[in-house]
């Protein structure tokens, strides 16, 4: 019988290792800077537990294309509905904010924009160009939606040569119908394969949450699938119910479980694994990229990225 745990959504039952203190001063200073330039961060919109730590550095994962999503994933606290038209100067403001913050590694993500003909691909590309112009020494990481699996849109972003290309699978395949009804694991894995085949220079990354009802066997299967899709970096973290409107936590996996899943990932062929209860997809992103670069070999005779 597969081990899927038991429901555990009551706030008083949240384990101590799944909680993090907030430093209000650090939060305020970085939030003020973002608001001054009319920018949003996924750190705030998705209620990330590491927001104080990251804002204190300072660093942030910038959210482009507005703060309203066209999809209804049941784990996510970002607002759903009809978004406003894209702001053509958003990329320039983001680059200015990154320069003001002195960032060396800039992480960009977005809400899903199924309403747009290009689903926001051009906005990602334009933002990368704006960063390159203002911060030529900075590295860039993109965390993209699935673009409905369209290769032309994925390559629009890849042509700008982001150092890291991230697309999160979020959960195991069985749970997509109830957790991500407008997406599919098959599509997400295809997005990652497209990025891997495009260039060995780009670091391909993905991540998912634990605690939505998955079994250990399903996690192992997902890690195998990510490895076959060319992922070299995978993040795993505990799902924490953002508000009462989102799906409740099914299980709190222990820190020891996360260590075991990390071992499974490495045995599956994934070189870099960031696994822990409070890990999120962009957690310590700059440090992860630096480690990948230190250990990279190149391209094998068969074209395999090494």
C-alpha positions in Angstrom: 0.0 0.0 0.0 1.3 3.4 -0.9 2.2 5.8 1.9 0.2 9.0 1.4 -0.1 10.1 5.0 -3.1 11.6 6.6 -4.7 15.1 6.4 -3.0 17.6 8.6 -4.2 21.1 7.9 -4.8 22.6 11.3 -2.5 25.5 12.0 -1.6 24.3 15.5 -0.3 21.1 14.0 2.3 22.8 11.8 5.7 21.3 12.9 8.3 23.7 14.3 10.7 23.0 11.5 8.0 24.2 9.0 7.9 27.7 10.5 10.2 30.7 9.9 10.5 34.0 11.8 9.9 37.2 9.9 12.2 40.2 10.3 9.7 43.1 9.7 12.4 45.7 9.1 14.0 43.7 6.3 10.6 43.0 4.7 9.6 46.7 4.8 12.8 48.0 3.1 12.7 45.7 0.1 8.9 46.0 -0.2 9.2 49.8 -0.3 11.7 49.6 -3.1 9.5 47.3 -5.2 6.4 49.5 -4.6 8.3 52.6 -5.6 8.8 51.1 -9.1 5.3 49.5 -9.2 6.8 46.0 -9.2 5.5 42.8 -7.7 7.4 39.8 -6.3 6.2 36.2 -6.2 7.8 36.1 -2.7 4.9 38.3 -1.5 2.1 37.1 -3.8 2.7 33.4 -3.1 3.4 34.0 0.6 6.9 32.4 0.5 8.2 31.4 4.0 11.7 32.6 3.1 10.7 36.1 2.3 12.4 37.7 5.2 15.7 35.9 4.6 15.7 36.7 0.9 14.6 40.4 1.3 17.4 40.9 3.9 20.1 40.0 1.5 18.4 41.7 -0.5 17.1 39.5 -3.3 13.7 38.8 -4.7 12.0 36.8 -7.5 10.4 39.4 -9.7 6.8 38.8 -10.9 6.1 40.2 -14.4 2.9 40.4 -16.5 0.8 41.6 -13.5 -0.4 39.8 -10.4 -3.5 38.1 -11.7 -3.3 34.6 -13.1 -5.5 33.1 -15.8 -5.3 29.6 -14.2 -6.8 28.2 -11.0 -4.1 26.0 -9.4 -5.5 25.0 -6.0 -2.3 25.4 -4.1 -1.5 28.9 -5.2 -2.5 32.2 -3.4 -1.9 34.4 -6.4 -5.2 36.1 -7.5 -7.1 34.5 -10.4 -9.2 36.4 -12.9 -8.8 38.6 -16.0 -5.4 40.3 -16.0 -4.7 43.8 -17.3 -2.8 44.3 -20.6 1.0 43.9 -20.2 2.9 47.1 -19.3 5.5 47.6 -22.1 7.9 49.4 -19.6 7.8 46.7 -16.9 11.1 45.1 -18.0 12.9 48.5 -17.8 11.6 49.1 -14.3 12.5 45.6 -13.2 16.1 46.1 -14.5 16.3 49.4 -12.7 15.1 47.8 -9.4 17.7 45.0 -9.8 20.4 47.6 -10.4 19.3 49.6 -7.4 19.3 46.5 -5.2 22.8 45.6 -6.5 21.7 42.2 -7.6 24.2 39.8 -9.2 21.6 37.2 -10.0 18.1 38.2 -11.2 15.2 35.8 -11.0 12.1 36.5 -13.1 8.8 34.7 -13.1 5.3 35.5 -14.1 1.7 34.6 -13.7 0.2 32.4 -16.4 -1.2 34.5 -19.2 -3.3 32.2 -21.4 -5.1 35.3 -22.6 -2.2 36.6 -24.6 -1.3 35.4 -28.1 2.3 34.7 -27.0 1.3 33.8 -23.4 3.9 36.4 -22.2 7.0 34.9 -23.9 8.0 38.3 -25.5 7.7 40.0 -22.0 10.3 37.5 -20.6 12.6 38.1 -23.6 12.3 41.9 -23.3 13.0 41.8 -19.6 16.1 39.7 -20.1 17.3 42.2 -22.7 16.7 45.1 -20.3 18.7 43.4 -17.6 21.6 42.7 -19.9 21.6 46.3 -20.9 21.6 47.8 -17.4 23.4 45.0 -15.6 25.7 43.3 -18.1 27.5 41.4 -15.4 24.4 39.9 -13.8 23.2 36.3 -14.4 19.5 35.7 -15.2 17.2 33.0 -14.1 13.7 32.6 -15.6 10.9 30.6 -14.0 8.3 30.3 -16.8 4.8 29.0 -17.1 4.2 26.1 -19.5 3.3 28.3 -22.5 0.9 25.4 -23.4 4.0 23.4 -24.4 4.5 25.6 -27.5 8.2 25.2 -28.7 8.2 28.5 -30.5 7.3 30.4 -27.3 9.8 28.5 -25.2 12.5 29.3 -27.7 11.6 33.0 -27.7 12.9 33.0 -24.1 15.8 30.7 -24.7 17.2 32.8 -27.5 18.0 35.5 -24.9 20.3 33.0 -23.2 19.2 33.0 -19.6 21.8 31.2 -17.5 19.0 29.2 -15.7 15.8 28.0 -17.3 13.3 26.9 -14.6 9.8 25.4 -15.0 8.2 23.8 -12.0 6.2 20.6 -12.3 4.7 21.4 -8.9 3.4 17.9 -8.0 3.1 14.3 -9.1 1.2 13.3 -12.2 -1.8 11.7 -10.4 -2.6 14.9 -8.6 -2.8 17.2 -11.6 -6.5 16.8 -12.1 -7.3 18.0 -8.6 -4.4 20.4 -8.0 -3.4 21.8 -11.4 -6.5 21.1 -13.6 -5.5 23.4 -16.4 -2.0 21.9 -16.8 -0.5 18.5 -17.4 2.7 16.8 -16.3 3.4 15.6 -19.9 3.4 19.2 -21.1 5.7 20.4 -18.3 8.2 17.6 -18.9 8.1 18.5 -22.6 9.0 22.1 -21.7 12.0 21.0 -19.8 13.2 18.6 -22.6 12.9 21.5 -25.1 15.2 23.6 -23.0 17.7 20.8 -22.5 17.8 20.1 -26.2 18.2 23.8 -27.1 21.5 24.4 -25.4 23.9 22.7 -23.0 25.0 26.1 -21.7 21.6 26.7 -20.0 21.0 25.2 -16.6 17.7 23.4 -16.7 15.8 23.3 -13.4 12.5 22.3 -12.0 10.8 21.9 -8.6 7.8 20.5 -6.8 6.0 20.5 -3.5 5.5 17.6 -1.0 2.4 17.4 1.2 -0.4 17.5 -1.4 -1.2 13.8 -1.2 1.6 12.1 -3.1 3.2 8.8 -2.1 6.9 8.0 -1.8 6.7 5.8 -4.9 5.1 8.7 -6.9 7.9 11.1 -5.8 10.5 8.6 -7.0 8.7 8.2 -10.3 8.6 12.0 -10.8 12.3 12.3 -10.0 13.1 9.7 -12.6 10.9 11.6 -15.2 12.7 14.8 -14.4 16.1 13.2 -14.9 15.0 11.8 -18.2 13.8 15.2 -19.3 17.3 16.7 -18.7 16.9 18.5 -15.4 20.2 19.0 -13.6 18.7 21.0 -10.7 15.6 20.0 -8.7 14.1 21.8 -5.7 11.7 20.0 -3.3 9.9 21.8 -0.4 6.9 21.2 1.9 3.6 22.6 0.8 2.2 25.1 3.3 -1.4 26.1 2.9 -1.2 29.9 2.1 -4.8 30.7 3.1 -8.0 28.9 3.9 -9.0 29.3 0.2 -6.3 26.9 -0.9 -6.2 23.1 -0.7 -5.2 21.9 2.8 -1.9 20.1 3.6 -2.3 16.4 3.3 0.9 15.6 5.1 4.0 17.2 6.7 7.0 15.3 5.5 9.9 15.3 8.0 13.4 16.8 7.4 14.6 13.2 7.3 12.1 12.4 4.5 13.5 15.3 2.5 17.0 13.9 2.9 15.8 10.5 1.7 14.1 12.1 -1.3 17.4 14.0 -2.1 19.2 10.7 -2.1 16.6 9.2 -4.5 17.0 12.2 -6.8 20.7 11.9 -7.0 20.5 8.2 -7.6 18.1 9.0 -10.5 20.8 11.1 -12.1 19.9 14.6 -10.9 23.2 16.3 -10.0 22.0 19.2 -7.8 19.2 18.8 -5.4 17.9 21.4 -2.9 15.5 19.6 -0.6 14.0 20.7 2.7 10.7 21.7 4.3 11.2 25.4 3.5 12.9 25.1 0.2 11.2 27.0 -2.7 12.1 27.0 -6.4 14.3 30.2 -6.2 15.8 29.6 -2.8 19.5 30.4 -2.8 19.3 30.5 -6.6 22.6 32.4 -7.1 24.5 30.0 -4.9 23.1 27.0 -6.8 24.1 28.4 -10.1 27.6 29.1 -8.9 27.9 25.5 -7.7 26.7 24.1 -11.0 29.2 26.2 -12.9 32.1 25.1 -10.7 31.4 21.5 -11.4 30.3 21.6 -15.1 32.4 19.6 -17.6 30.9 20.4 -20.9 29.4 18.3 -23.7 30.1 14.6 -24.3 30.9 13.1 -27.7 27.3 12.0 -28.0 26.0 15.5 -27.4 25.0 14.8 -23.8 25.4 17.8 -21.4 27.9 17.0 -18.7 
